[in-house]
Amino acid sequence: TQVATQEYEWSLMANRPYLAGHAVWSFSDSATEHRKRFCRHSGLFDAWRQPKMAAELFRARYAEDPFISLFLAGGNGDRQLHVFSNCRELRLSIDDAPSVELENGLHLVVPLAGNCTRITVEGERNAHRVVEELRMWGKASTLNLDATGPASPGAIVAVDLLVVDRNGNAVRDWEGSVSMAVEGDARLLSFNDADEVLVARGKGRSYVEIDRSGARFAVRASADGLEPATTTVTPSARGAT
């Protein structure tokens, strides 16, 4: 809905020389006490700064660095591949079938017929070639955690969460909540009182505030039916180890 709305509004703004620019509401999902709307879903990014399809549409229109971003939508028998890119001369490959050229455009929708295991799209911009691959997934099996960013004493570090199958492929249609916990000298910065991360497309994110002592700590994630995950962070003046 966000993508369709933005594409329509851009079409209304096209070829109007008096139009200086536009603004978008809003950057990210947020919580508000107004009418007890604890999570507003109006953002281009979710509450944990993970990009939605609409964010990739903006990236395709305005970014200079070449990129390709792939999304799957729809159910069995009616799946669509959404391709967002600022590249030209895009080529699509599905498994071992011959590659095909895609039309130029910021947002392309490709119907998918039958089953496949690997989708690859490659393109070029300003003599730089980029490739994006999407691997099909099986049943959700395991949680993965990865702490990113400079983990120095007193800092706030992002902890990325990924739901994968038994082969390590991201399960891009998994949605639900994952319980988070911290053991050691750090504080979990949760979006709700239950210390949960709301996961969409198999991805989620939480944040941890590191104690001034800089002692080692562990972050744990768990969800029903999935193998839990733990990552350990050792803060230092130069970052995490």
C-alpha positions as CSV (number, residue, x, y, z in Angstrom):
1,T,0.0,0.0,0.0
2,Q,2.8,2.4,0.8
3,V,4.6,1.7,-2.5
4,A,1.4,2.1,-4.5
5,T,0.5,5.3,-2.7
6,Q,3.9,6.9,-3.2
7,E,4.1,5.9,-6.9
8,Y,0.7,7.4,-7.5
9,E,1.6,10.7,-5.7
10,W,4.9,10.9,-7.7
11,S,2.9,10.6,-10.9
12,L,0.7,13.6,-9.7
13,M,3.8,15.6,-9.0
14,A,5.6,14.8,-12.3
15,N,6.2,17.5,-15.0
16,R,5.2,20.4,-12.7
17,P,7.9,23.1,-13.0
18,Y,6.5,25.0,-10.0
19,L,7.1,22.1,-7.6
20,A,10.2,22.6,-5.6
21,G,10.2,19.3,-3.7
22,H,8.2,17.2,-1.3
23,A,8.3,15.7,2.2
24,V,7.2,12.3,3.5
25,W,5.5,11.3,6.7
26,S,7.1,9.5,8.2
27,F,10.6,8.2,8.4
28,S,10.0,5.3,10.8
29,D,7.2,3.5,12.7
30,S,6.8,4.8,16.2
31,A,4.8,4.4,19.3
32,T,2.3,6.9,20.7
33,E,0.0,7.1,23.7
34,H,-2.6,8.8,21.6
35,R,-5.6,6.5,21.4
36,K,-3.3,3.8,22.7
37,R,-1.6,3.3,19.4
38,F,1.5,1.7,20.7
39,C,2.9,1.1,17.2
40,R,2.1,3.3,14.3
41,H,3.0,1.7,10.9
42,S,3.2,4.8,8.8
43,G,7.0,4.9,8.4
44,L,9.2,4.0,5.5
45,F,11.3,2.0,8.0
46,D,10.0,0.0,10.9
47,A,10.5,0.9,14.5
48,W,14.0,-0.8,14.5
49,R,15.1,1.0,11.4
50,Q,14.7,-1.9,9.1
51,P,13.8,-0.8,5.5
52,K,10.3,-1.5,4.1
53,M,9.5,-1.8,0.4
54,A,8.7,1.9,0.4
55,A,12.1,2.8,1.8
56,E,13.7,0.9,-1.1
57,L,11.5,2.7,-3.6
58,F,12.9,6.0,-2.3
59,R,16.4,4.6,-2.4
60,A,15.9,3.6,-6.0
61,R,14.9,7.1,-6.9
62,Y,17.4,9.1,-5.0
63,A,20.5,7.0,-4.1
64,E,23.7,7.4,-6.1
65,D,25.4,4.2,-5.1
66,P,24.2,1.3,-7.2
67,F,22.0,-1.2,-5.5
68,I,19.4,-3.9,-6.0
69,S,16.8,-5.0,-3.4
70,L,14.5,-8.0,-3.7
71,F,11.2,-8.7,-1.9
72,L,8.8,-11.6,-2.2
73,A,5.0,-11.1,-1.9
74,G,1.9,-13.2,-2.2
75,G,1.2,-16.8,-1.4
76,N,1.6,-20.2,-3.0
77,G,0.6,-20.0,-6.7
78,D,0.5,-16.2,-6.7
79,R,3.9,-15.1,-5.7
80,Q,5.5,-11.9,-7.0
81,L,9.1,-10.8,-7.0
82,H,9.5,-7.0,-6.3
83,V,12.7,-5.6,-7.6
84,F,13.9,-2.1,-6.5
85,S,17.0,-0.7,-8.1
86,N,18.7,2.4,-9.5
87,C,20.6,0.3,-12.1
88,R,20.0,0.0,-15.7
89,E,20.0,-3.2,-17.9
90,L,18.8,-5.5,-15.1
91,R,19.0,-9.2,-15.8
92,L,17.1,-11.9,-13.9
93,S,18.2,-15.5,-13.4
94,I,16.1,-18.2,-11.8
95,D,18.0,-21.3,-10.9
96,D,19.7,-22.7,-14.0
97,A,17.3,-21.2,-16.5
98,P,18.8,-18.7,-19.0
99,S,18.8,-15.1,-17.7
100,V,16.3,-12.6,-19.1
101,E,16.4,-8.8,-19.3
102,L,14.1,-6.7,-17.2
103,E,12.6,-3.4,-18.1
104,N,14.1,-0.3,-16.7
105,G,12.3,1.2,-13.7
106,L,12.6,2.0,-10.1
107,H,10.2,-0.8,-9.1
108,L,9.6,-3.9,-11.2
109,V,7.1,-6.7,-10.4
110,V,7.8,-10.1,-11.8
111,P,5.2,-13.0,-11.4
112,L,6.8,-16.2,-10.3
113,A,5.4,-19.5,-11.7
114,G,6.3,-22.8,-10.1
115,N,9.0,-23.5,-7.5
116,C,12.6,-22.3,-7.5
117,T,15.5,-22.4,-5.2
118,R,17.6,-19.3,-6.2
119,I,16.8,-15.9,-7.7
120,T,19.6,-13.6,-8.9
121,V,19.3,-10.1,-10.3
122,E,22.3,-8.2,-11.6
123,G,22.7,-4.7,-12.9
124,E,25.1,-1.8,-13.5
125,R,25.3,1.9,-12.7
126,N,28.1,4.2,-13.5
127,A,30.3,1.3,-14.6
128,H,29.8,-0.5,-11.2
129,R,28.2,-3.9,-11.3
130,V,26.0,-5.2,-8.5
131,V,24.4,-8.5,-7.8
132,E,21.6,-9.4,-5.4
133,E,20.6,-13.0,-4.6
134,L,17.5,-14.4,-2.9
135,R,17.4,-18.0,-1.8
136,M,14.2,-19.8,-1.2
137,W,13.7,-21.0,2.4
138,G,12.2,-24.0,4.2
139,K,10.5,-24.2,7.6
140,A,11.7,-21.7,10.2
141,S,14.2,-23.5,12.5
142,T,16.7,-21.2,14.3
143,L,17.3,-17.7,15.6
144,N,20.5,-15.9,14.8
145,L,21.8,-12.9,16.7
146,D,24.5,-10.4,15.6
147,A,25.6,-7.4,17.7
148,T,26.7,-4.5,15.4
149,G,28.3,-1.1,16.0
150,P,31.0,0.2,18.4
151,A,30.4,-1.6,21.7
152,S,32.3,0.7,24.1
153,P,31.3,1.3,27.7
154,G,28.2,3.4,28.0
155,A,27.4,3.0,24.3
156,I,24.2,1.7,22.7
157,V,24.7,-1.3,20.4
158,A,22.2,-2.7,17.9
159,V,21.5,-6.4,18.0
160,D,20.1,-7.8,14.7
161,L,17.9,-10.9,14.7
162,L,17.4,-13.3,11.8
163,V,15.1,-16.3,11.5
164,V,16.6,-19.0,9.4
165,D,15.8,-22.5,8.2
166,R,18.0,-25.6,8.8
167,N,20.2,-24.6,5.8
168,G,20.8,-21.1,7.1
169,N,18.5,-19.4,4.6
170,A,16.6,-16.4,5.9
171,V,12.9,-17.2,6.3
172,R,11.5,-14.1,4.6
173,D,7.9,-14.7,5.4
174,W,8.2,-15.3,9.1
175,E,6.3,-12.8,11.3
176,G,5.9,-12.8,15.0
177,S,7.4,-11.8,18.3
178,V,10.8,-12.9,19.8
179,S,11.6,-12.6,23.5
180,M,14.9,-10.9,24.3
181,A,17.0,-11.0,27.5
182,V,20.3,-9.7,28.7
183,E,22.7,-11.3,31.2
184,G,25.4,-9.1,32.6
185,D,26.2,-5.4,32.9
186,A,23.9,-4.1,30.2
187,R,20.3,-3.0,29.8
188,L,17.9,-4.1,27.1
189,L,16.1,-1.2,25.4
190,S,12.8,-2.8,24.5
191,F,9.9,-1.5,22.4
192,N,7.4,-3.0,24.8
193,D,7.2,-4.1,28.5
194,A,7.4,-7.8,27.5
195,D,11.0,-7.3,26.1
196,E,9.9,-8.5,22.7
197,V,11.1,-7.8,19.2
198,L,8.4,-7.8,16.5
199,V,9.8,-9.6,13.5
200,A,8.8,-9.0,9.9
201,R,10.2,-10.8,6.8
202,G,12.3,-12.8,9.2
203,K,14.3,-9.8,10.5
204,G,14.2,-7.8,13.7
205,R,16.3,-5.6,15.8
206,S,16.8,-4.7,19.4
207,Y,19.1,-2.3,21.2
208,V,21.3,-2.7,24.3
209,E,22.8,0.0,26.5
210,I,26.2,-1.1,27.8
211,D,27.1,-0.4,31.4
212,R,29.8,2.0,32.2
213,S,31.8,-0.8,33.8
214,G,32.4,-2.3,30.3
215,A,32.0,-5.8,31.6
216,R,31.2,-8.7,29.3
217,F,27.5,-9.5,28.7
218,A,25.3,-11.9,26.7
219,V,22.1,-11.3,24.7
220,R,19.6,-14.1,24.3
221,A,16.6,-14.6,22.0
222,S,13.9,-17.2,22.1
223,A,10.6,-17.9,20.4
224,D,8.2,-20.9,20.5
225,G,9.2,-23.6,18.0
226,L,12.6,-22.1,17.2
227,E,16.1,-22.9,18.4
228,P,17.2,-20.0,20.7
229,A,20.3,-17.9,20.1
230,T,22.9,-16.2,22.2
231,T,25.6,-13.7,21.4
232,T,28.3,-12.5,23.8
233,V,29.8,-9.0,23.7
234,T,33.0,-7.9,25.3
235,P,33.1,-4.1,25.3
236,S,36.4,-2.3,24.9
237,A,37.5,1.3,24.3
238,R,37.8,0.4,20.6
239,G,34.6,-1.6,20.2
240,A,33.3,-5.1,20.6
241,T,35.2,-8.4,20.4
